[in-house]
């Protein structure tokens, strides 16, 4: 039997199914109240991105918070609307409100077999300790991190 160091032992009981699309992009489920969305996990994204169409469909979860300059996947600089996202549930944990970028993901989704509503980036990732078991296609959160900044 393989033993797990401290924090990881608690993950064993709390694993969730990890979806993987044809391009091997790992994704998780995020709960916005009754709405459940597919969110691609992206450690290279500095900020979490939410599809602007979804933001319009779920206005109670988002408040406008200005604009910011960002760089898209092609390296192009773009001005992007920023929103404060309300509390969402990921892996049975309530994630506090924090800033996200609103982007039209429909061009990207048009080429995907499994469309997404969200790209989980560092502004969300840093709020928890995560465990990914890629061979078994499962993931868990071992704890939320108190006081993490965006």
C-alpha positions in Angstrom: 0.0 0.0 0.0 1.3 3.4 -1.0 1.3 5.9 1.8 0.5 9.6 1.1 2.2 12.6 2.8 0.1 14.6 5.3 -2.3 16.7 3.2 -2.7 14.2 0.4 -4.2 11.4 2.6 -7.4 13.4 2.9 -7.8 13.5 -0.9 -8.5 9.7 -1.2 -12.1 10.0 0.0 -12.8 13.2 -1.9 -11.9 12.4 -5.5 -14.0 13.6 -8.4 -14.1 12.5 -12.0 -11.7 14.4 -14.3 -13.0 14.8 -17.8 -10.4 14.8 -20.6 -11.3 16.0 -24.2 -9.8 14.7 -27.4 -6.9 17.1 -27.1 -6.1 15.8 -23.6 -7.2 19.0 -21.9 -8.2 18.2 -18.3 -11.4 19.7 -17.0 -13.4 19.9 -13.8 -17.0 20.8 -12.9 -17.8 24.2 -11.4 -21.1 24.9 -9.7 -22.8 28.3 -10.2 -25.9 27.7 -8.0 -28.0 25.2 -10.0 -25.8 25.6 -13.1 -22.9 23.2 -13.5 -20.2 24.1 -16.1 -17.2 22.4 -17.6 -14.0 24.3 -16.8 -10.6 23.5 -18.4 -7.7 23.4 -15.9 -4.9 25.7 -17.1 -1.9 26.4 -14.9 -0.6 28.7 -17.6 -3.5 31.1 -17.3 -2.8 34.0 -14.9 -6.4 34.7 -14.4 -9.5 32.6 -14.6 -11.5 33.2 -17.8 -15.3 32.9 -18.0 -17.2 32.8 -21.3 -19.0 36.2 -21.8 -22.2 34.4 -23.0 -22.3 32.5 -19.7 -21.8 35.7 -17.8 -24.8 37.2 -19.5 -26.8 34.0 -18.8 -25.9 34.1 -15.1 -25.8 37.9 -14.2 -26.4 37.3 -10.4 -22.9 35.7 -10.2 -20.9 38.5 -11.9 -20.3 42.2 -11.2 -18.4 44.4 -13.6 -15.0 45.3 -12.1 -13.3 47.3 -14.9 -11.0 46.4 -17.8 -7.5 45.1 -18.0 -4.8 44.5 -20.7 -4.1 40.8 -21.3 -2.4 38.5 -23.7 -4.4 35.8 -25.5 -3.2 32.3 -26.5 -1.8 33.7 -29.7 0.3 36.3 -27.9 -1.8 39.2 -29.0 -2.5 42.0 -26.4 -6.2 42.6 -25.9 -8.3 44.7 -23.5 -10.6 42.5 -21.6 -13.5 43.1 -19.3 -13.0 42.1 -15.7 -15.7 40.8 -13.4 -15.9 39.8 -9.8 -17.3 36.3 -9.7 -19.5 35.3 -6.8 -19.0 32.3 -4.7 -18.9 29.0 -6.7 -18.6 25.4 -5.7 -15.7 23.3 -6.9 -15.2 19.8 -5.6 -17.6 20.4 -2.7 -15.7 23.5 -1.6 -17.1 27.0 -1.7 -14.6 29.3 -3.5 -14.8 32.9 -2.4 -15.6 35.8 -4.8 -12.6 36.9 -6.9 -11.7 38.5 -10.2 -12.1 36.8 -13.5 -11.8 37.9 -17.2 -14.8 37.8 -19.5 -13.9 36.4 -22.9 -15.9 35.1 -25.8 -15.0 31.4 -25.8 -17.2 30.5 -28.8 -14.4 30.5 -31.4 -12.3 28.1 -29.2 -15.4 26.0 -28.4 -16.2 25.6 -32.1 -13.1 23.5 -32.5 -13.7 21.4 -29.3 -15.6 18.2 -28.9 -16.4 19.2 -25.3 -17.2 22.9 -25.1 -16.2 24.8 -22.0 -17.6 27.8 -20.1 -14.5 28.5 -18.0 -10.8 28.3 -18.0 -9.5 27.8 -14.4 -6.4 29.9 -14.1 -4.1 31.1 -11.2 -6.6 33.5 -9.7 -8.7 30.4 -8.8 -6.0 27.7 -8.6 -4.1 29.6 -5.8 -7.1 29.4 -3.5 -6.8 25.7 -2.8 -4.5 22.7 -2.6 -5.3 20.4 -5.5 -4.4 16.8 -6.3 -4.7 15.5 -9.9 -4.4 11.8 -10.5 -4.2 11.9 -14.3 -3.8 8.2 -15.0 -7.0 7.5 -13.1 -8.7 10.6 -14.4 -9.7 12.0 -11.0 -8.9 15.0 -8.9 -9.5 16.4 -5.4 -9.1 19.5 -3.3 -7.4 18.7 0.0 -8.1 22.2 1.6 -8.9 25.8 0.7 -6.1 28.3 1.3 -7.1 31.1 3.6 -6.0 34.6 2.7 -4.6 33.9 -0.8 -4.6 37.0 -2.9 -5.6 37.1 -6.6 
